[in-house]
């Protein structure tokens, strides 16, 4: 008779329970501010401004009516459309530029590719506010102030370094044998990138695109300074609810919740790809 195989040691049931409770606690900590914001948005301004806030106050939709302009205010649809245009277009441009760059730095590494990656990362070390005045003067000189396409170019340049870094690690996991087989079949570089590399690295590409979209959607400083009325984005529109006189907490919470919905929806729709992409290469 052969010796019985050693049983794999099992983690005590108490440890599993504690880890589960810790996971639920972390989820509640992250979810509580969002739930509190949603509840505050359903209160009237006097009830939302009470300290401590009242949980039993009557609910109302006045904050949402104010946000959507039914109370005579400005319409939020042009700023939302501008944010969507700038975020989607810049994300597509980032993917278009980052994919071949990451391919050259991972699957077909150029000389001193580590120095190239560090150069990409070094561009993120400059404080954003330090480049604000030169960008403003340039946009003023060429007539691009209050233009949504200027934001597209800026968001592309801001997100491209982090996208190259992320996708370089994702593409490094693509089997080189697949690329060699495609080249033997006569596939050129664009076909290799689109038909071989992109499908294999789809989770990493999805994670990169989602992060770039979130960064572009939430950007405020450049949008606040470089836009006015025509190219105003959703975060800039949100700041218009903060006034020096009167109460605005319920309206700000309602506007913040509505503006956050596209990002929350995108993250929820791509959560499986996001987890796959962020963990790609973590386990060999």
Secondary structure as UniProt FT lines:
FT   HELIX           13..41
FT   HELIX           45..48
FT   HELIX           62..67
FT   TURN            68..71
FT   HELIX           77..106
FT   TURN            107..108
FT   TURN            111..112
FT   HELIX           113..122
FT   TURN            123..124
FT   HELIX           128..131
FT   HELIX           132..142
FT   TURN            145..146
FT   HELIX           148..171
FT   TURN            172..173
FT   HELIX           176..184
FT   TURN            185..186
FT   HELIX           189..191
FT   HELIX           192..197
FT   HELIX           198..200
FT   HELIX           202..218
FT   HELIX           221..226
FT   TURN            230..231
FT   HELIX           234..239
FT   TURN            240..241
FT   HELIX           249..269
FT   HELIX           271..279
FT   TURN            280..282
//
